[in-house]
C-alpha cells in the first residue's frame, strides 16, 4: 500500500513498506492523468519489490442501493 502526501515539489505517493516515492508531476500530462500514472507506477513497484498483488477497485459483490 501507499500513502499520498504533499511536498514543495507537488503531490507524492509514498510506499509504506520501504519509503519509495513517485512524484506525480514527473509523469507526462499529454498521455493522461499524472496521478493515475503515478498510482500505476506505485502499484507496479509494490508488485515487483514487495510481491503485493495489484489493487482492485471493483468490488466482487455488488449491493443494491436504496433509492433516494
N, CA, C and O of each residue as an XYZ file, in Angstrom:
272
protein
N       0.833     -1.186      0.000
C       0.000      0.000      0.000
C       0.875      1.246      0.000
O       2.075      1.195      0.272
N       0.243      2.349     -0.310
C       0.974      3.599     -0.330
C       0.137      4.712      0.285
O      -1.085      4.614      0.397
N       0.818      5.747      0.670
C       0.167      6.940      1.204
C       0.365      8.070      0.208
O       1.278      8.033     -0.616
N      -0.490      9.064      0.291
C      -0.389     10.228     -0.573
C      -0.030     11.421      0.303
O      -0.633     11.635      1.354
N       0.952     12.191     -0.137
C       1.380     13.353      0.627
C       1.653     14.542     -0.266
O       1.695     14.429     -1.492
N       1.836     15.674      0.365
C       2.139     16.889     -0.387
C       3.488     17.420      0.087
O       3.727     17.550      1.287
N       4.355     17.720     -0.857
C       5.661     18.302     -0.580
C       5.791     19.560     -1.437
O       4.904     19.870     -2.231
N       6.890     20.275     -1.274
C       7.062     21.522     -2.038
C       7.064     21.283     -3.546
O       6.694     22.176     -4.308
N       7.470     20.100     -3.988
C       7.507     19.776     -5.418
C       6.141     19.367     -5.962
O       5.966     19.276     -7.177
N       5.168     19.120     -5.078
C       3.837     18.703     -5.512
C       3.336     17.514     -4.711
O       3.692     17.341     -3.545
N       2.515     16.705     -5.341
C       1.913     15.531     -4.714
C       2.842     14.334     -4.915
O       3.384     14.129     -6.001
N       3.018     13.537     -3.832
C       3.835     12.333     -3.923
C       3.048     11.139     -3.404
O       2.197     11.268     -2.524
N       3.347      9.989     -3.962
C       2.846      8.717     -3.461
C       4.022      8.043     -2.787
O       5.105      7.958     -3.367
N       3.824      7.563     -1.569
C       4.909      7.025     -0.759
C       4.610      5.579     -0.387
O       3.572      5.294      0.210
N       5.503      4.672     -0.732
C       5.356      3.266     -0.368
C       5.475      3.144      1.151
O       6.449      3.614      1.739
N       4.493      2.519      1.778
C       4.512      2.379      3.230
C       5.456      1.272      3.688
O       5.761      1.174      4.876
N       5.918      0.444      2.765
C       6.824     -0.640      3.127
C       8.297     -0.227      3.101
O       9.094     -0.714      3.904
N       8.664      0.682      2.166
C      10.087      0.995      2.024
C      10.399      2.476      1.842
O      11.571      2.853      1.822
N       9.389      3.315      1.711
C       9.641      4.735      1.543
C       9.879      5.178      0.110
O      10.153      6.355     -0.127
N       9.781      4.262     -0.858
C       9.910      4.626     -2.276
C       8.845      5.664     -2.609
O       7.712      5.560     -2.139
N       9.199      6.672     -3.422
C       8.226      7.701     -3.788
C       8.053      7.800     -5.294
O       8.963      7.510     -6.069
N       6.867      8.216     -5.679
C       6.561      8.579     -7.063
C       6.020      9.998     -7.002
O       4.998     10.244     -6.361
N       6.689     10.928     -7.659
C       6.266     12.317     -7.712
C       5.306     12.468     -8.887
O       5.681     12.217    -10.032
N       4.079     12.875     -8.609
C       3.030     12.944     -9.626
C       3.447     13.821    -10.801
O       3.175     13.476    -11.951
N       4.098     14.941    -10.534
C       4.452     15.877    -11.612
C       5.506     15.338    -12.571
O       5.747     15.946    -13.614
N       6.138     14.215    -12.246
C       7.150     13.632    -13.143
C       6.527     12.904    -14.330
O       7.229     12.548    -15.276
N       5.221     12.683    -14.285
C       4.571     11.918    -15.344
C       4.027     12.856    -16.416
O       3.744     14.025    -16.152
N       3.887     12.328    -17.622
C       3.542     13.116    -18.806
C       2.040     13.399    -18.864
O       1.234     12.485    -19.037
N       1.679     14.661    -18.721
C       0.279     15.080    -18.755
C      -0.349     14.829    -20.134
O      -1.572     14.744    -20.245
N       0.463     14.712    -21.167
C      -0.050     14.510    -22.519
C      -0.560     13.095    -22.772
O      -1.263     12.868    -23.758
N      -0.230     12.155    -21.922
C      -0.706     10.777    -22.139
C      -1.757     10.361    -21.120
O      -2.113      9.185    -21.046
N      -2.256     11.303    -20.339
C      -3.323     11.003    -19.391
C      -3.055     11.608    -18.025
O      -2.117     12.382    -17.834
N      -3.895     11.239    -17.097
C      -3.805     11.766    -15.742
C      -2.467     11.422    -15.096
O      -2.078     10.255    -15.035
N      -1.773     12.439    -14.618
C      -0.484     12.214    -13.964
C      -0.667     11.390    -12.685
O       0.157     10.528    -12.378
N      -1.741     11.652    -11.945
C      -1.958     10.919    -10.695
C      -2.231      9.438    -10.972
O      -1.761      8.568    -10.239
N      -2.982      9.162    -12.020
C      -3.253      7.774    -12.388
C      -1.962      7.071    -12.800
O      -1.735      5.922    -12.421
N      -1.122      7.747    -13.568
C       0.154      7.171    -13.975
C       1.042      6.893    -12.767
O       1.702      5.856    -12.706
N       1.061      7.819    -11.801
C       1.868      7.627    -10.592
C       1.334      6.452     -9.772
O       2.111      5.663     -9.233
N       0.018      6.337     -9.680
C      -0.586      5.227     -8.937
C      -0.253      3.893     -9.608
O       0.036      2.911     -8.924
N      -0.292      3.854    -10.929
C       0.064      2.624    -11.643
C       1.531      2.269    -11.408
O       1.866      1.099    -11.223
N       2.400      3.273    -11.416
C       3.821      3.034    -11.159
C       4.029      2.507     -9.734
O       4.847      1.615     -9.510
N       3.282      3.065     -8.776
C       3.409      2.613     -7.387
C       2.876      1.192     -7.233
O       3.454      0.394     -6.495
N       1.791      0.869     -7.915
C       1.276     -0.495     -7.860
C       2.272     -1.481     -8.468
O       2.448     -2.582     -7.947
N       2.917     -1.098     -9.554
C       3.941     -1.944    -10.163
C       5.112     -2.118     -9.208
O       5.639     -3.222     -9.070
N       5.523     -1.046     -8.551
C       6.592     -1.121     -7.547
C       6.212     -2.120     -6.448
O       7.021     -2.964     -6.062
N       4.977     -2.018     -5.948
C       4.523     -2.916     -4.882
C       4.548     -4.375     -5.328
O       4.899     -5.265     -4.553
N       4.176     -4.608     -6.572
C       4.172     -5.975     -7.097
C       5.595     -6.519     -7.247
O       5.889     -7.629     -6.803
N       6.471     -5.736     -7.871
C       7.832     -6.183     -8.160
C       8.698     -6.269     -6.898
O       9.392     -7.263     -6.682
N       8.655     -5.238     -6.081
C       9.556     -5.172     -4.930
C       9.020     -5.866     -3.669
O       9.800     -6.358     -2.854
N       7.704     -5.905     -3.512
C       7.136     -6.428     -2.267
C       6.178     -7.599     -2.481
O       5.590     -8.103     -1.525
N       6.022     -8.029     -3.727
C       5.153     -9.139     -4.085
C       3.720     -8.917     -3.600
O       3.040     -9.861     -3.197
N       3.274     -7.670     -3.643
C       1.910     -7.323     -3.260
C       1.081     -7.263     -4.539
O       1.431     -6.524     -5.459
N      -0.006     -8.023     -4.616
C      -0.812     -8.013     -5.844
C      -1.415     -6.632     -6.113
O      -1.587     -5.819     -5.205
N      -1.726     -6.397     -7.378
C      -2.309     -5.122     -7.772
C      -3.640     -4.903     -7.069
O      -4.397     -5.845     -6.831
N      -3.911     -3.647     -6.743
C      -5.163     -3.298     -6.083
C      -6.305     -3.417     -7.071
O      -6.141     -3.147     -8.261
N      -7.439     -3.812     -6.584
C      -8.641     -3.909     -7.409
C      -9.652     -2.909     -6.881
O     -10.005     -2.945     -5.702
N     -10.119     -2.023     -7.735
C     -11.071     -1.015     -7.292
C     -12.517     -1.457     -7.485
O     -13.430     -0.813     -6.968
N     -12.739     -2.537     -8.217
C     -14.093     -3.015     -8.466
C     -14.417     -4.113     -7.451
O     -13.696     -5.107     -7.364
N     -15.502     -3.938     -6.681
C     -15.855     -4.954     -5.684
C     -16.308     -6.247     -6.350
O     -16.836     -6.238     -7.462
N     -16.092     -7.361     -5.649
C     -16.513     -8.660     -6.179
C     -18.030     -8.828     -6.089
O     -18.633     -9.477     -6.944
N     -18.642     -8.252     -5.068
C     -20.091     -8.330     -4.894
C     -20.681     -6.925     -4.930
O     -20.174     -6.002     -4.293
N     -21.737     -6.791     -5.672
C     -22.398     -5.502     -5.750
C     -23.630     -5.530     -4.862
O     -24.364     -6.517     -4.827
N     -23.845     -4.437     -4.146
C     -25.039     -4.314     -3.337
C     -26.055     -3.429     -4.053
O     -25.711     -2.671     -4.960
N     -27.283     -3.538     -3.636
C     -28.327     -2.703     -4.198
C     -28.515     -1.503     -3.286
O     -28.751     -1.647     -2.086
N     -28.407     -0.325     -3.867
C     -28.584      0.889     -3.076
C     -30.050      1.243     -2.997
O     -30.801      1.053     -3.953
N     -30.453      1.762     -1.846
C     -31.817      2.232     -1.691
C     -32.012      3.460     -2.561
O     -31.104      4.276     -2.718
N     -33.200      3.581     -3.123
C     -33.483      4.749     -3.926
C     -33.747      5.929     -3.011
O     -34.403      5.782     -1.980
N     -33.246      7.090     -3.373
C     -33.396      8.277     -2.518
C     -34.753      8.844     -2.649
O     -35.069      9.845     -2.007
